[in-house]
Amino acid sequence: ECVHRLDQPVSGLCILALTDRAVTSFSKIFAAHSVEKTYCAITERKKSAQGEVQSEISADWKNLECVMTFDRGKKKARILSEKEAQRAGKATGKKALLRYKLLGQGERYDFLLVELFTGRTHQIRCQLAGEGRPVKGDLKYGAKRSEKGGGIRLHAWKLSFSHPVTGECLTFTCMPPQM
């Protein structure tokens, strides 16, 4: 059974449990937010309000925190405004937290490393789009064009957690597919 969910167009690591005991153990680990999840993303270049390209390469991480909701009918997440979040309460919105670092730039796209602290449906896609950085190929969240062959340029690159029985720190990585 799969105990780690990825959005359908996202590539990368997934944890599979082979026994009921393993499913229970991993469910507890994920519920306690004890899994470090790191993603690679290629995003459209962020522009200023004047339409100028912004260059931000630095060693600093940028934190993104918001309240999100997911519309099951539209199959799309949305960031709630402060007023909406206060009005909706926990019944509709949930806190979403991640951080990202700009590692490199190409001619039209940026390469980001993203650490996910909560695990909301479409969280990375929605929050990066909210920052003016839609994931390459992600038409649902504002990308200008689709990817050849489908999919989007978001990849679950690294998972780290303590083994549920031995306590040993385990880290797994998976290189992005060649496109």
Disulfide bonds with the S-S distance in Angstrom:
none
